[in-house]
C-alpha cells in the first residue's frame, strides 16, 4: 500500500505526528503538498474527490480510503504499520492517549493564539502572555505529569506494552515543547525522567534518526503549532 499524506507545506504542524509513524514503519508514502503545493489539497477539502470529505489537513489517502483528524489517522494506520498492540483494550487505550495529546497540542496553539486563529500573534500579544502564564503554571505540568504517570505505571519504557505510535507522538510533543518553552521545560525536567528517556530512545530508533537528519524533517518555526516567543516562556 502506498499512502498519500496531505498537509501544509513549510511547517511540521499536526501532520508531523502522522509523518513520524510512516517514517518509523518504513512505509511507502508521498508527502503530496510538498511535491505539488498546497493547492493539491483543495479538491479534497472542497468535496470534489471521492471519500469522506476532510475539514482540514492532515488527511491521508490509501487507495479509495480518505481519513482525516490526526488521532483517527493514527488509529487507522497503526494496525497496518505494526505500531499498536493487538487487542481492543490496548487500541482503545492508545486512542485515549493520542486524543489527550491532541488536547494538549490544542492548548499549546492557544498560548500564542488565545483570541482568534484568524488574528496575527502581534494582534493578541497581551492575551497570549496571560494564556501562556497559565499554561506554564498549571496545564503544562498537569498534562506532562499525567503522561509521566502513564509511563511509570507500565514498564517505564513505553506508553503501552511495547513500542507504539503513542511513543512517537510523545516524542514529538516533547520536542515541540522544548522548542516553544525551553525555560519551563528545563524547570520541569527533574519531574519527568520517563518522558525524557522515552524521547531520547525514540530519537535513536534507526529510521527516526535517519528521518531527523534528513531534509524531510522541517525545523520548528514561528508559523507552526509549537512557536518560540521568549515573552511567553517566562524566566520564573
N, C-alpha and C positions, 0 to 999 in steps of 0.2 A: 504494500500500500504506500502510495506517495501522498503526503499530506501537503496542503496549501495553507500557510499561516498568513492571515491578513491583519496588519497592524500599522499604525502611523510610522512614517519614516522619521529618522532623526532623534528618537527617544527610545529608552527601554520600556518605560511605562508598564502597564498591566500585561502587555504581550510577552514581556521577559519571563514571566512565570511559566508560560506555555513553552517558550523557546528553550528554557533550561531543561524541561522534561524531554523534548525532542532531541536535544543535543546529548543529554546523558544516556539516552537509549540508543543513540546512533541511528535515529530514524531518518528515512529518506523524506526530506521536506524542502519546500521552497518558500522563502520569505517574499511573498508576491509583491507587496508595495515597494520593498527595497529594490526590486528588479524593474518594476513597471510604473512606479509612482503611486501616490495616494489615490489618484483618480481610479485606479483599478478596483478599489473597494466600492465605488459608487453604485454599480449595478446591483450589488447585494443589499446595500443599505437602502436603496430606493425600491427594493422588492421586484426588480426586473430579472432575477435569476431564480431558478427552481430551488426548493428547500426552504427551511424556516428562515424568515427574514430577521437579520440581526438588528438590534437597536443601535449598536456601536461596536467598533472593534475593541478587543480582539475577537476574531471568529476563525474557525478552522473548517476547511473543506476536505472531505475524504470521500472520493467517489461522488455519489449523489447526496451525501450527508453534509449538512452545514450545521455547525454547533457554535453558539456564542456564549458569552459570560465565562470569565476565567475559571472559576471553580467548577463549572459544569464541563467545560472543555477538558480540564484535567481529570475529572471523574470519569469521563467517557474514554479518554486516551489511555489512562493508566493501566487498565487491564490488558490492553492491546500492546503496551510497551513493557509490561512486566514491572510496573512501578507502584504496585499496591498489592498487599497480601490477598490471598484467597479468602472468601467468606464474606457474607453480607454484613456482619457486625464490624469487621475491620474496615470495610469500604465505607460504611456509614460514618465510622469514626474519622476516617481520612477526610470525607466531605465536610464533617463538622469542623475539623481543624482548619481546613482550607477556607471555609466560609468565615471563620474567625480571623484568619489572616487577611481576608478581603475587607472585613470590618476595620481592621487596623490601618490598612492601606488607605481606605477612605478617610479616616481621621488624620492621617499624615497629610493627605491632599488638602484637607480643610484647614491645616495650620497656615498655609500660605494663600488659601482662597476661602476665607471664612464667610464672606458676604455673598459672593456670586462667582461662579466659574467663568462667567462672561466678562468680568472685570479684570483688568491687569492687577498684578500684585501691588504695584505702586498706588493703585486707587483704594486699597484696603489695608494699607500697611499697619495702621494703629490697631485695627481689629485683629490683624494677624498676630501682632505682638501679644495681645491678650489671649488669643486662642492657643498660641504656641506655649505660652507660660503654663496654662492649664494642662496642655498635653504633656509637657515635660514633667510637671509635678505629680500628676495623677494618672493619666492614661498610659503613658509610656511604661512606667513600672508595673502597672496593673496588667497590661497585655503581656509584656515580656515575662513577668513573674508567673503568669498562667502557663505560658509555653515552657518555661524552665521547669515548672512542677510536672508538666506532662512528660518531659524527658526523664526527670528524676524518678517518676513513678514507674517507668518502664525499665528498659535495660540501661538507661543513662546515655545511650548512643543514638537512638532513633526515636522519632515521634510515634512510630508504630513498631510492630515486630519485624524488624529488618528495614532496609533502605526503601524509601518510597518518595513519591512526588512531594509529599509534605516536607520532607527533609530539604529538598531542593528549594521549595518556596520559603522555608525558614532561613535558608542561606541568603536568598535574595532579599528578604525582609531585613535581615541583619546588615547586609551590605549597604542597602539603601539608607537605613537609619544611621549607620556610621558616617555616611556621606553627609546626610542632612543635619544631624545633631551630634557632631563629634564630641563636644564637651559633655553633653548629657550622657552619651553612651559610655564615655570614659568613667564617669562617676558611678554608673550602674554596673560596670564590668565585674566587680567582686561578687555581685549578687547573681551573676548569670554564667557560671562556669560551664554548664552543659550546653547552653546555646552557643557560646563562643567556640567550644570544642567541636560542636556539630558543624558550624560554619567553616572551620578550618578543614575538617575532614571532607566536606563536600567540595571545597575548592581544590583539594588534592586528587579527587577522582579523575582518572586519566582523560576521559572525554571532556569533563568540565574544565580541567586545567588547560587542555588544548583550546577549548572554546574561549576561555577567558583571555588567553594570549593572542587570540585571532582578531581580525578587524570586524568580525561578526558581532563581537561584544562591544556595543557602543558605550562610551563613557557616560556616567551620570551627568546631568546638566540642568540648567535652570528653566528648561521647558517641560520637564517630565514631572512625575509624581514626587520623587524624592529630590528636593531642592535645598541647596545650602545657602541660606541667608543668615549671615553671622548674627544679626539682631534678633533672630528667632531662636538662637542657641545660646542662651544667656550664660554668663560666667559663673553664676551662682543659683 
